[in-house]
Amino acid sequence: MTLQAFAPDGIGEIGPTTDLVALVAGYAVDGDVAVLTSKVVSKAEGRVITGDRENAIRAETVRVVARRGPTSIVENHLGLIMAAAGVDASNVEPGQLVLLPLDPDATARLIRAEVRARTGANVAVLISDTAGRAWRHGQTDIAIGAAGIEPLEEFEGRTDGYGNGLAVTAPAIADEITAVAELVSGKLGGRPLTLVRGLGSRVLPPGEHGPGARRLIRELGTDMFGLGSREAVTAALSGTESAAFGAPAARGDLIDALVTCGFSAVTLEHGVQVDGPVDVRLQALAFAHSWRVAPDGSGHSSTVLTPLS
C-alpha cells in the first residue's frame, strides 16, 4: 500500500471572503482525503474575535475537567475536551483570538458536497485541530470535523491471523489521517490544506457523509478520565458531577475500595453492608462508585450501600 500526503505552498491568508470549496477543489482529485486546519475554517467563518482570552475560554466552556495553575482542560461546545476550550491566539494579529468552528462536521459535509458539485470529484473532508493526550507528552492533530469517511473502524467481532477474537480494537482512522497531514503541513509553514492520497477505498460514495468526527468523542460516564484527579476528589466529597462517575461499579470493586480505606464490608443479597455509621469518607466512596448510602435501620452500627439504578 502506498500513501501520499502533500500540502501546497502559497495559499496565503484566509479570511471571511475566502472560498474554502474553491481552495480544496483547486488541488483535490477523486479519492483524496482533504484535510483543512480548523484555524482557516474559523477564519473563513468569521470566528476571530478581539477580547480577553480568559473570558473567551469561559464563554466556550461547558464543563471544567481539570485545572492546574493557569492551564484549564475543559469540555467545549463541540463536546471536545482540550486545553483552553480550543481558544487560540497563534497565527493571528496580536490581540485577536480564534475560536473553533461552530459545527465542523457540517462544514466538512458542505465542502465535500460542493467540491463534488463543482468538479465531479468524490473526496472526503477532514477538519483538524491540535490537542494533547492523556498519559503522553506533546500534542498531535485530531479530527474535529469529518465527512465522506468513517472516522472509526470497528474490529470488534473479527479475528486476527491466529484466530484470536478482537474485542475493543477500533483505530481512530480520522485522527490518524490528520496526524499524517500535520507532518507535511507543519505548524508554521502557512500550509493549511493537505491532500492525502491512497485511501480512496475509505472514501464513502457520493452523498454518504458518515457519522462525522463527533463519533470519536467518548461519552461522559464511559470516560474513565472524565475528571482530573483533584477534581474527582472534590466532586465525590461535594456530591456533584455524578455523570462523570458512570454506571455503578461492580460490587467487588466497591468492596476492594472500602477495604483499602479501612472499612469492614460484607456482601448482602441486594447490596453491601459496612460496619459503622455513615461518615464523609463512606459517602464519598459510595458516590464515586455510583452507589447510594442508607442507614440499615438498626441505629449507627452498620450502613447498607446499594447501586444507583
Backbone torsions as a table, in degrees:
resi	resn	phi	psi	omega
1	MET	NA	136.0	178.1
2	THR	-116.3	132.4	178.8
3	LEU	-122.7	132.0	177.6
4	GLN	-122.4	143.0	176.2
5	ALA	-141.3	130.5	176.9
6	PHE	-142.6	146.3	-178.9
7	ALA	-120.9	112.2	-176.3
8	PRO	-63.5	142.2	172.8
9	ASP	-86.9	167.1	170.0
10	GLY	76.5	18.5	-179.5
11	ILE	-71.2	-34.4	176.9
12	GLY	84.3	-175.9	-175.8
13	GLU	-71.7	140.0	178.4
14	ILE	-102.3	137.6	179.0
15	GLY	-143.9	-175.2	-177.0
16	PRO	-60.5	-19.3	-179.9
17	THR	-95.3	0.0	-178.7
18	THR	-71.5	133.9	176.6
19	ASP	-93.6	98.9	-178.1
20	LEU	-66.7	-30.4	177.5
21	VAL	-63.3	-45.6	178.9
22	ALA	-63.7	-36.4	178.4
23	LEU	-61.2	-49.2	179.9
24	VAL	-66.8	-44.5	-176.7
25	ALA	-63.1	-26.1	-179.2
26	GLY	-71.5	-15.4	-176.8
27	TYR	-125.4	-29.6	-171.4
28	ALA	-78.4	146.3	172.8
29	VAL	-123.8	168.3	-176.9
30	ASP	-52.9	131.3	178.5
31	GLY	90.3	-4.5	178.3
32	ASP	-72.2	155.2	164.1
33	VAL	-109.4	113.8	-179.8
34	ALA	-93.6	126.3	-179.0
35	VAL	-113.9	118.6	176.2
36	LEU	-108.8	138.1	176.2
37	THR	-72.5	147.3	179.4
38	SER	-62.8	-27.5	-178.7
39	LYS	-59.1	-47.4	-177.6
40	VAL	-74.1	-31.1	175.3
41	VAL	-64.4	-43.7	178.6
42	SER	-62.9	-42.6	178.5
43	LYS	-62.3	-42.9	-179.7
44	ALA	-67.1	-28.8	-178.4
45	GLU	-95.3	7.4	176.0
46	GLY	74.7	29.1	-178.7
47	ARG	-94.8	32.5	176.4
48	VAL	-107.5	128.6	-177.5
49	ILE	-127.4	166.8	171.8
50	THR	-118.3	126.7	-179.1
51	GLY	167.9	-171.5	-178.6
52	ASP	-77.8	132.0	-175.5
53	ARG	-64.6	-42.7	-178.6
54	GLU	-64.0	-38.8	176.8
55	ASN	-64.9	-38.3	179.0
56	ALA	-65.6	-40.5	178.8
57	ILE	-63.4	-43.5	179.3
58	ARG	-62.1	-39.6	-179.1
59	ALA	-66.9	-29.6	-178.3
60	GLU	-90.3	-6.6	-173.9
61	THR	-89.5	132.8	172.5
62	VAL	-98.4	-37.6	-175.7
63	ARG	-155.6	133.4	175.4
64	VAL	-83.0	125.6	179.5
65	VAL	-93.8	-47.0	-179.5
66	ALA	-157.2	151.4	178.3
67	ARG	-141.5	131.8	175.1
68	ARG	-133.9	105.8	-178.3
69	GLY	59.0	-128.0	-178.1
70	PRO	-80.0	-6.3	-175.8
71	THR	-95.3	126.8	177.1
72	SER	-118.8	129.3	171.3
73	ILE	-103.0	119.8	-173.1
74	VAL	-135.9	162.2	168.8
75	GLU	-91.8	129.0	-179.9
76	ASN	-101.1	-173.6	-173.7
77	HIS	-66.5	-16.0	177.1
78	LEU	-87.9	-4.4	-175.3
79	GLY	86.3	0.5	179.7
80	LEU	-79.3	139.1	174.6
81	ILE	-104.7	115.6	-176.3
82	MET	-158.6	168.3	-179.9
83	ALA	-67.0	138.5	172.5
84	ALA	56.7	25.2	177.7
85	ALA	59.9	17.1	-179.1
86	GLY	83.0	3.2	177.5
87	VAL	-70.1	130.1	-171.6
88	ASP	-130.3	137.9	178.3
89	ALA	-114.6	15.7	-180.0
90	SER	-100.0	154.7	178.2
91	ASN	58.3	32.9	172.1
92	VAL	-139.4	167.4	177.2
93	GLU	-60.4	144.6	177.8
94	PRO	-52.6	134.9	-179.2
95	GLY	93.6	-12.1	179.2
96	GLN	-96.7	155.9	179.0
97	LEU	-131.4	143.4	177.5
98	VAL	-109.5	124.8	175.4
99	LEU	-94.9	155.8	177.5
100	LEU	-66.8	155.4	176.6
101	PRO	-56.6	152.1	-179.3
102	LEU	-69.0	-37.4	-178.4
103	ASP	-149.2	79.8	-175.7
104	PRO	-63.5	-29.5	175.6
105	ASP	-63.5	-43.7	179.1
106	ALA	-64.0	-40.6	178.2
107	THR	-63.4	-42.6	178.9
108	ALA	-62.1	-40.9	178.4
109	ARG	-63.8	-42.3	-179.9
110	LEU	-62.4	-47.3	-179.0
111	ILE	-62.8	-44.1	179.6
112	ARG	-59.3	-47.0	-178.3
113	ALA	-65.4	-40.0	-177.5
114	GLU	-72.1	-36.1	175.2
115	VAL	-61.9	-41.7	176.6
116	ARG	-61.5	-43.7	-178.1
117	ALA	-66.6	-37.0	-175.9
118	ARG	-83.8	-32.9	-171.9
119	THR	-121.4	-18.1	-174.8
120	GLY	84.7	-5.6	-178.7
121	ALA	-78.5	135.3	176.5
122	ASN	-98.7	104.6	-177.1
123	VAL	-123.2	156.7	168.7
124	ALA	-96.5	152.2	-179.1
125	VAL	-128.7	129.4	174.0
126	LEU	-120.7	144.5	172.7
127	ILE	-115.5	126.5	-170.3
128	SER	-112.2	155.4	171.3
129	ASP	-147.1	161.2	-177.6
130	THR	-94.4	135.5	-178.6
131	ALA	-145.7	151.1	172.3
132	GLY	-79.5	173.9	-178.7
133	ARG	-135.6	142.2	176.0
134	ALA	-61.1	143.0	173.9
135	TRP	79.1	-11.5	-173.6
136	ARG	-131.1	145.1	173.3
137	HIS	-73.1	158.1	174.3
138	GLY	84.8	172.6	-178.8
139	GLN	-125.8	162.3	172.9
140	THR	-144.6	163.6	178.4
141	ASP	-82.1	143.2	177.0
142	ILE	-127.6	162.8	177.1
143	ALA	-88.3	123.6	173.9
144	ILE	-108.6	-8.0	174.9
145	GLY	-143.7	143.5	-178.2
146	ALA	-154.4	142.4	174.5
147	ALA	-152.0	137.8	176.3
148	GLY	84.6	13.9	-179.7
149	ILE	-154.6	145.3	173.8
150	GLU	-78.1	118.1	-174.6
151	PRO	-71.8	-20.3	-175.5
152	LEU	-132.5	132.6	177.3
153	GLU	-105.1	117.8	-176.3
154	GLU	-87.6	121.6	176.7
155	PHE	-104.7	-1.0	-179.3
156	GLU	-58.3	132.6	-179.9
157	GLY	93.1	-12.1	177.3
158	ARG	-88.8	172.1	176.8
159	THR	-124.1	151.1	176.7
160	ASP	-85.4	-174.5	-177.0
161	GLY	-65.3	-14.4	178.7
162	TYR	-100.1	1.3	-179.3
163	GLY	88.3	6.0	178.9
164	ASN	-77.7	134.7	177.4
165	GLY	-72.7	140.1	177.7
166	LEU	-99.3	130.2	-174.3
167	ALA	-108.2	-48.2	-171.9
168	VAL	-123.5	7.0	-178.9
169	THR	-70.3	121.6	-179.3
170	ALA	-151.8	86.9	179.8
171	PRO	-59.3	134.5	176.5
172	ALA	-84.4	82.5	-172.8
173	ILE	-55.5	-45.7	-177.3
174	ALA	-62.5	-40.6	178.1
175	ASP	-66.3	-39.2	179.5
176	GLU	-62.8	-39.4	180.0
177	ILE	-68.2	-42.1	179.7
178	THR	-66.4	-31.8	176.9
179	ALA	-66.4	-40.7	175.1
180	VAL	-61.0	-44.4	-178.3
181	ALA	-60.5	-39.3	-178.5
182	GLU	-64.1	-29.3	-179.9
183	LEU	-63.2	-34.1	-178.3
184	VAL	-97.0	-24.1	180.0
185	SER	-81.5	-38.3	-179.0
186	GLY	72.7	166.3	-178.7
187	LYS	-88.8	-26.0	-172.5
188	LEU	-121.2	11.8	-174.1
189	GLY	-88.9	-4.6	-178.5
190	GLY	65.9	33.7	-179.4
191	ARG	-121.7	86.0	-172.8
192	PRO	-83.3	-4.8	-179.1
193	LEU	-122.2	132.6	175.3
194	THR	-127.3	137.7	174.8
195	LEU	-108.6	124.2	178.4
196	VAL	-108.9	123.3	-177.1
197	ARG	-118.6	148.1	-178.4
198	GLY	111.5	2.1	-179.4
199	LEU	-116.9	26.8	-177.4
200	GLY	-57.4	-29.8	179.8
201	SER	-68.2	-17.7	178.9
202	ARG	-91.9	-13.2	179.9
203	VAL	-75.7	125.6	-177.3
204	LEU	-70.1	158.1	178.1
205	PRO	-59.9	155.6	178.4
206	PRO	-53.1	136.4	-179.9
207	GLY	90.6	-16.8	176.3
208	GLU	-101.0	115.1	-174.8
209	HIS	-99.4	-18.3	-177.1
210	GLY	83.0	-179.8	-173.7
211	PRO	-79.6	-7.6	-178.9
212	GLY	83.8	171.4	-178.6
213	ALA	-69.2	-19.0	177.7
214	ARG	-59.0	-23.6	177.8
215	ARG	-60.1	-22.8	-176.8
216	LEU	-84.4	-10.9	-176.4
217	ILE	-80.7	122.0	178.9
218	ARG	-73.6	132.7	-176.3
219	GLU	-69.7	143.2	176.4
220	LEU	-60.7	134.5	-177.1
221	GLY	102.6	-29.0	172.9
222	THR	-97.4	-9.2	179.6
223	ASP	-88.5	113.2	-178.8
224	MET	-69.9	-6.4	-179.8
225	PHE	-126.7	40.8	-178.1
226	GLY	-71.9	-9.8	174.4
227	LEU	-137.9	151.2	171.9
228	GLY	-68.1	165.0	-175.3
229	SER	-62.5	-43.8	178.4
230	ARG	-67.7	-41.1	-177.4
231	GLU	-66.8	-32.3	178.0
232	ALA	-66.7	-40.2	177.3
233	VAL	-62.7	-46.1	179.8
234	THR	-60.5	-43.7	-179.0
235	ALA	-64.6	-41.3	-179.6
236	ALA	-66.1	-40.5	-178.6
237	LEU	-73.7	-31.2	-177.7
238	SER	-92.3	-11.0	-178.9
239	GLY	71.2	34.5	180.0
240	THR	-119.1	173.6	177.9
241	GLU	56.4	39.1	-174.8
242	SER	-60.3	-33.2	-177.6
243	ALA	-62.5	-28.9	-177.8
244	ALA	-67.7	-20.0	-177.9
245	PHE	-87.6	-8.1	171.5
246	GLY	74.5	-162.2	-178.5
247	ALA	-68.3	159.3	-179.8
248	PRO	-55.4	136.4	177.7
249	ALA	-67.9	156.5	175.5
250	ALA	-60.9	149.0	-177.4
251	ARG	-56.8	-41.8	-179.8
252	GLY	-62.9	-37.7	178.3
253	ASP	-65.5	-40.6	178.2
254	LEU	-63.9	-45.4	-179.9
255	ILE	-62.1	-41.9	177.1
256	ASP	-57.6	-43.8	179.5
257	ALA	-64.9	-41.4	179.4
258	LEU	-62.6	-45.6	-180.0
259	VAL	-64.0	-40.9	178.3
260	THR	-58.2	-34.0	-178.5
261	CYS	-92.4	10.8	172.4
262	GLY	91.4	9.5	178.8
263	PHE	-90.1	152.2	172.7
264	SER	-102.0	119.6	-173.7
265	ALA	-130.9	144.0	176.4
266	VAL	-131.7	153.1	-178.5
267	THR	-83.5	132.5	171.6
268	LEU	-108.1	170.6	-179.2
269	GLU	-61.0	-39.0	-175.8
270	HIS	-118.6	19.0	-179.6
271	GLY	176.5	-154.3	-179.9
272	VAL	-132.3	133.2	177.6
273	GLN	-103.2	131.4	-178.1
274	VAL	-118.3	129.9	177.1
275	ASP	-67.8	140.3	175.3
276	GLY	99.3	168.7	-177.4
277	PRO	-77.2	168.5	175.0
278	VAL	-71.2	128.1	172.4
279	ASP	-132.9	177.9	-173.2
280	VAL	-64.8	-32.4	179.0
281	ARG	-67.4	-42.6	-179.6
282	LEU	-66.2	-41.6	178.4
283	GLN	-61.6	-42.9	-179.3
284	ALA	-66.3	-42.4	179.2
285	LEU	-62.7	-45.1	-180.0
286	ALA	-63.0	-44.7	-178.6
287	PHE	-61.7	-43.7	-178.2
288	ALA	-66.9	-21.3	178.3
289	HIS	-101.4	7.0	179.6
290	SER	61.0	40.6	171.0
291	TRP	-115.7	158.8	178.7
292	ARG	-109.4	154.3	-178.5
293	VAL	-110.2	135.3	175.3
294	ALA	-150.9	131.5	174.9
295	PRO	-57.1	148.4	-175.4
296	ASP	-86.1	4.3	177.3
297	GLY	90.0	0.4	-177.7
298	SER	-110.7	38.1	-179.0
299	GLY	85.5	-138.6	-176.7
300	HIS	-112.2	22.1	-176.4
301	SER	-81.9	-25.4	-179.1
302	SER	-156.6	166.4	-178.9
303	THR	-136.2	143.1	178.6
304	VAL	-108.9	133.6	175.7
305	LEU	-110.5	136.0	176.0
306	THR	-132.1	149.1	-178.4
307	PRO	-69.9	144.9	173.3
308	LEU	-67.5	143.5	-179.9
309	SER	-78.7	NA	NA
